[in-house]
């Protein structure tokens, strides 16, 4: 078993195709297929069920995959550490990033650009799977860092939280909504006036909105759960219901009326989280160092 074979196994599993896996690994399909078959013979197991139409991961393949990914990541980190020892940052920066990060905290995009210019050899891989899920991925070591919509007391133990921005939540409604003429509204008034549009349950924004309604002791009727704050604002503008969003998400949107919420604690943060005491990869540590240079404030959580 060697790293090249493990790379091929992971590629086939993730692509669901020997052809696409070969293209991803920049080898001819016959060579990739031969190496996977050789590994199966060496281990005495079937890693993939193959038909003329599909490729499915076999139980033995499912067992091997997490170990293969861990070994490949370890080799990648080792190469990056040696390059960093020589003064060159390489490898991959695995980032989680909520959709509100760039708008709510301009420092995020500015730091990303500066990092890319300073370390062009680093591949930056970004995903958004919801604040709470990404915080868990950081704790598990599957992400180097993540920009999340969580306060320090809302992240799991074993990670450090850096507060980058903190802005009020506002209500957005269509111009024909019964509360559209109000300058400020209570959450009770909003809930009584009709249905609500919310973010998906794993998002940081949803956590802050739920907390606001819990403080008010009010229940709301949710008719849509969407994946981005932009979509939430758009659906509110179409008249499907009211919504609470960060003030920056509604800034300059012509189709909605923005109302102040009578709860000063209803706020939405943008924070950066990483494993304690620091990211495990050279690229992660370099990115954190650059961010700290620009004013991020660390707040530990275990």
C-alpha positions in Angstrom: 0.0 0.0 0.0 1.4 3.4 -1.0 0.2 7.0 -0.9 -0.4 7.0 -4.7 -2.8 4.0 -4.4 -4.6 5.6 -1.5 -5.0 8.8 -3.5 -6.6 6.8 -6.4 -9.0 5.1 -4.0 -10.1 8.4 -2.5 -10.5 9.9 -5.9 -12.6 7.0 -7.2 -14.8 7.1 -4.1 -15.4 10.8 -4.3 -15.9 11.0 -8.1 -17.9 7.8 -8.4 -16.1 7.0 -11.6 -12.7 5.6 -12.6 -12.7 8.0 -15.6 -13.3 11.1 -13.6 -10.9 9.9 -10.9 -8.1 9.4 -13.5 -8.7 12.9 -14.9 -8.6 14.4 -11.4 -5.3 12.5 -10.6 -3.8 13.4 -14.0 -3.2 9.7 -15.0 -4.6 7.5 -17.7 -7.6 5.4 -16.6 -5.9 2.1 -17.2 -3.0 3.0 -14.9 -5.3 4.1 -12.1 -7.6 1.0 -12.5 -4.6 -1.3 -12.4 -3.2 0.3 -9.2 -6.6 0.0 -7.4 -6.9 -3.6 -8.5 -3.4 -4.3 -7.3 -4.2 -2.9 -3.9 -7.3 -5.0 -3.7 -5.2 -8.1 -4.5 -2.6 -7.2 -1.9 -5.3 -6.6 0.8 -7.4 -9.5 -0.3 -10.6 -7.4 -0.3 -13.0 -5.7 -2.8 -12.9 -1.9 -2.4 -15.3 -1.1 -5.2 -18.3 -2.8 -6.8 -18.0 -2.2 -10.5 -20.6 -2.5 -13.2 -20.7 -1.2 -16.8 -22.8 1.8 -15.6 -21.6 2.6 -12.1 -19.0 2.3 -9.3 -20.0 1.8 -5.7 -17.8 1.8 -2.7 -17.8 -1.7 -1.1 -17.8 -2.2 2.7 -14.1 -2.7 2.8 -13.7 0.5 0.9 -15.8 2.4 3.4 -13.5 1.1 6.1 -10.4 2.1 4.3 -11.5 5.6 3.3 -11.1 7.5 6.6 -7.7 6.0 7.1 -6.7 6.9 3.6 -7.8 10.5 3.9 -6.0 10.8 7.2 -2.7 9.4 5.8 -2.9 11.6 2.7 -3.6 14.7 4.8 -0.7 13.8 7.1 1.6 13.5 4.1 0.4 16.8 2.8 1.0 18.5 6.2 4.5 16.9 6.4 5.4 18.3 3.0 4.1 21.7 3.9 6.0 21.7 7.2 9.2 20.9 5.4 8.6 23.6 2.8 7.8 26.1 5.6 11.1 25.1 7.3 12.7 26.2 4.1 10.8 29.5 4.2 8.1 28.7 1.6 4.4 28.2 2.6 2.7 25.6 0.4 0.0 23.0 0.7 -3.7 23.7 1.2 -5.7 26.1 3.3 -9.0 24.5 4.2 -11.5 27.2 5.1 -15.1 27.3 6.2 -16.9 30.5 5.4 -20.5 31.6 6.0 -22.1 33.7 3.2 -22.3 36.7 5.5 -18.6 36.8 6.2 -17.4 39.1 3.4 -20.3 41.5 3.7 -20.4 41.7 7.5 -16.6 41.7 8.0 -14.6 43.3 5.1 -11.5 42.1 7.0 -12.2 38.6 5.8 -11.9 39.2 2.1 -9.1 41.7 2.6 -7.1 39.1 4.5 -7.8 36.4 2.0 -6.5 38.5 -0.8 -3.4 39.5 1.1 -2.7 35.9 2.0 -3.1 34.8 -1.6 -0.7 37.5 -2.8 1.8 36.6 -0.1 1.6 32.8 -0.4 0.5 32.1 -4.1 1.6 28.4 -3.8 -1.1 27.6 -1.2 -4.3 26.2 -2.6 -7.3 27.8 -0.8 -10.3 25.4 -0.5 -13.5 27.0 0.8 -16.8 25.5 1.9 -20.0 26.6 3.6 -21.9 23.8 5.4 -23.4 26.0 8.2 -21.6 27.6 11.2 -22.3 24.9 13.8 -21.2 22.1 11.4 -18.0 24.0 10.4 -17.1 24.7 14.0 -17.3 20.9 14.6 -15.2 20.3 11.5 -12.5 22.6 12.9 -12.5 20.9 16.2 -12.2 17.5 14.4 -9.3 18.8 12.3 -11.2 18.5 9.0 -11.0 22.3 8.5 -8.0 24.5 9.4 -10.1 27.6 10.2 -13.7 28.7 9.7 -15.5 32.0 9.6 -18.7 31.4 11.5 -21.8 33.4 12.6 -21.3 32.4 16.3 -20.3 34.1 19.5 -17.5 32.8 21.6 -19.9 31.0 24.0 -21.6 29.2 21.1 -18.5 27.3 19.7 -17.5 23.9 20.9 -14.7 23.3 23.5 -11.2 22.9 22.2 -11.3 25.8 19.7 -10.4 29.5 19.9 -12.8 32.2 18.8 -11.7 35.5 17.2 -14.4 38.1 17.0 -14.2 40.0 13.7 -17.5 41.9 13.5 -20.8 42.2 15.3 -23.8 43.9 13.8 -27.5 44.2 14.7 -30.3 42.0 13.3 -33.0 43.9 11.5 -36.4 42.8 10.2 -37.1 42.8 6.5 -40.6 42.8 5.0 -42.2 43.6 1.6 -43.6 47.1 1.1 -47.2 45.7 1.4 -46.6 44.0 4.8 -48.8 45.2 7.6 -45.8 46.5 9.6 -44.0 48.1 6.7 -44.8 51.6 7.9 -43.3 51.1 11.4 -39.9 52.4 12.2 -39.3 49.8 14.9 -41.1 46.6 15.8 -41.1 44.0 18.6 -40.6 40.3 17.9 -44.1 39.7 19.2 -45.5 42.1 16.6 -43.6 40.4 13.8 -44.7 36.9 14.8 -48.3 38.0 15.1 -48.3 39.7 11.7 -47.6 36.6 9.6 -45.2 33.8 8.6 -41.4 33.9 8.8 -38.5 33.1 6.5 -35.4 31.6 8.2 -32.0 30.2 7.4 -31.4 26.5 7.7 -31.1 25.0 11.2 -27.3 24.6 11.3 -26.5 28.2 10.4 -25.2 30.7 12.9 -27.8 33.2 11.8 -30.6 30.8 12.6 -29.1 30.3 16.1 -29.1 34.1 16.7 -32.7 34.5 15.4 -33.9 31.6 17.5 -32.2 33.1 20.6 -33.9 36.4 20.0 -37.4 34.8 19.9 -36.5 32.7 22.9 -35.6 35.9 24.9 -38.9 37.4 23.8 -40.9 34.3 24.8 -42.5 34.3 21.3 -43.1 31.5 18.8 -43.2 32.2 15.1 -44.5 30.3 12.1 -41.6 29.4 9.7 -42.7 28.8 6.1 -39.3 28.7 4.4 -35.9 27.6 5.5 -33.2 28.7 3.0 -29.5 28.3 2.5 -28.3 31.9 2.3 -29.1 35.3 3.8 -29.4 36.7 0.3 -32.2 34.2 -0.5 -33.9 35.0 2.8 -34.0 38.7 1.9 -35.2 38.0 -1.6 -38.1 35.8 -0.4 -39.1 38.5 2.1 -39.1 41.0 -0.7 -41.4 38.7 -2.7 -43.9 38.8 0.1 -43.6 35.3 1.5 -43.1 36.6 5.0 -40.9 38.6 7.4 -37.3 37.7 8.3 -34.5 38.7 10.6 -31.1 39.2 8.9 -27.8 41.1 9.7 -28.1 44.8 8.8 -25.5 44.5 6.0 -27.5 41.7 4.3 -30.4 44.2 3.7 -28.3 47.2 2.9 -29.2 48.6 -0.5 -31.9 46.0 -1.3 -34.7 47.8 -3.1 -37.5 45.3 -2.7 -37.6 45.2 1.1 -38.4 47.6 3.9 -35.9 47.5 6.8 -37.3 47.7 10.4 -35.4 48.2 13.6 -35.9 45.3 16.1 -36.7 46.3 19.7 -34.1 44.0 21.1 -30.5 45.4 21.4 -29.2 41.9 22.1 -30.4 40.6 18.7 -27.0 40.7 16.9 -25.1 38.6 14.4 -21.3 38.1 14.8 -18.7 37.0 12.3 -16.0 35.1 14.1 -13.0 33.0 13.1 -12.4 29.7 14.9 -9.5 27.3 14.9 -8.2 24.5 17.0 -6.5 25.4 20.3 -3.9 26.7 20.6 -3.3 27.2 16.8 -4.1 25.6 13.4 -2.1 22.4 12.7 -1.0 23.3 9.2 1.6 25.9 8.2 -0.9 27.6 5.8 -3.4 27.8 8.6 -0.9 29.3 11.0 0.3 31.8 8.4 -3.3 32.9 7.7 -4.1 33.3 11.4 -0.9 35.3 11.9 -1.9 37.6 9.0 -5.4 38.0 10.4 -4.1 38.9 13.9 -1.8 41.5 12.3 -5.0 43.1 11.0 -6.8 43.3 14.3 -8.7 40.1 15.1 -9.3 39.5 18.8 -8.8 36.0 20.2 -11.3 34.7 22.7 -10.5 31.1 24.0 -13.2 28.5 24.6 -11.5 25.6 26.3 
